[in-house]
Amino acid sequence: MQIRLEPWDDSRKQDLIDLCNGADRTFLTNRLPYPYTEADADWWLGKVHEHDGKDGVFRAVVVDGKAVGNITVEGKSDVYCKDAELGYILATPYWGKGIMTEATAQICALVFETLDLARITAEVYAPNKASQRVLEKNGFVLEGQKRNAVFKNSALWDLYIYGLLKPEENAHD
């Protein structure tokens, strides 16, 4: 199985629409529209074209030539300008195969090479054990917990905050 990250472009618009409409939304924010329309994809692809490589990195997760996920690292602003937020989504048939662990390793390396950042942050809902493992396998450290911070599916969940420092930043600890 070959796992690659490829830039999003208009030729993958239908892959994006299919991915977002077929996603398991249990651990996703509610800001991902449903149904995910062509207009939603156009808006997002426009954002990608405007920001990719400047203050974020946006990639399709491609397995054996097929786009099966999305992974992004979006820069923050103001006093948080040396930090960026990691987010990802993977089609459910591809869960549990190490794909997102590998995609996370690839994007973190790319981000630290490309963007002027000191760290990457990821926020994970407490019940999402699979994403916690993905992050921990990639060297992310659990830095904190916000209690009852997420209201999703009629339940309150804690939110875990993970961080990964740029490798040379770690050397100064």
N, C-alpha and C positions, 0 to 999 in steps of 0.2 A: 504494500500500500504506500503510495507516494502522497505526502502531504505538503502542499505548497501554499504560499500566500501570494495572491495576485491582485494588482490594483483593480478597483471597480471601474467599469466604464459602461457606456450605454448598451454595449452588446450583451451585457449580463443583466439587463433590467428585468427580464422575465424570471431569471434565477432569483433575483432579490425579492420580487413579488411573491414567488412560490415559497421561498424560505420564510418570509415574514407571515404569510397567511397560514403556513403549516406549523408554525412554531408552537411548542408547549410554552404557555405563558405563565406557568406557575411561579417562576422566579424572575420574571421580567417586569420592568416598570410599566405602568399603564399608558405611558406616552407613546408606545409603539401602536400605531393605528390598526384597527381591525374593523372591517376588512382592509387590507393593505392594497391600495389602488395604484394605478399607473401614475396618477398625480403625486401620490406619496413618494413613489420611487423617483420620479423626476426631481422633486424637491430635495430628496436625500442625495441623489447623485450630483446635483448642483452644489450642495454643501461640500461633498467630497472633492469635487473639482476645485473649489475655491480654497479649501483648507489643507488638502493632502500635501504633506512634506513641508508645510509652513508652520502650522501649530497643531498638527495632528497627523496620524497615520491611519488609513482606512483600507482594509484588505478583505477580499473574498478568501474564504478557506476552501481550497480546492483539493479534492481527493480523487486521484486517478482521473483527472481531467474534468471533474464535475464540481461546481460550486455547491457546497453543502453547509456553509456557515459564513458568518461575518465576524470580524474582530477589529476593534478600533482602539486607539489610544488618542484621546482628545485633550489638548492642552487647556490649562486653566488660565486665569488672568489675575491682574492686580498683584497682591503680595504672594499669590499662589502660582506665579508664572513659571516656576521651575518644577512644577508638579503637573501630572496629567492623569486622566482617569481611563482605566482599562475597562472595556465592555465586550461581551461576545455573545453569540447565539449559534447554536448548532442544531441541524435537523435531527430529530429524535432517533431515526434509524442508525445514526452514527455515534450515539452516546456509548460510553464505556469502552472505547477502542483506542484511547490515548490520543485522539486527534486534537482535542482542544489543548491538552498538555503540550503537544509539539507546536501547535499554532501559537500558543502563548510564549513559548521559548523563542520562536522565530520573530514575533512582533516586538518583544522586549529588546532583543538584540538590535533590530532595525531601528527602533525608536531611539535608543541610546546612541546609535551611530549618527542618526539623522537630525534629531532635535536637541536643542540646548536645554536639557532637563537634568535635574538632580535625582528625581524619583518618579515612580509610577504608583498610583493608588488604585485599589479595587475595593468595592463595597459589595458584600455578599449577605443575603438573607440567612439567618441562622439555620433554618432547616435545609439549606442547599449544600449538603455535604460534598457532593461531586465537585462543585466549583471551589470549595475550600481546598480539596485535595489537589485540583489543578494548580491553584496558586502556590500552595506549600511545596509541591514538586518543583516549582520554578523559583524557589527561594524567597517568595513573599513571606513576610512576617506579620502575624496578627498583632496589630498595634493598639486596637481598642474595640470597644463595643458600645453601641448606642442602644439602650434598653427601650423596648416597645417603640421603635423608630419607624417601623414599616406597617402600614395597614393594607393588607392584601387578602383577597378572598375571605372577607369577613373575620380576619384574624390579625392580631398584633404580633409582630415578630421583632426580635432583636436584629440589629444590623452590625455585622462585623466589618471592621476596617483593616485592610491589609496594605502593606507597603513594600516596595522593592526599591532599594537605592541603586543608583548608577554604580557599576563595579568600582571605579576609582574613588567614588565617594565613600564606599565601605572601608577602604584602606585607611581612612582618616579617623575611624571610630576608636 
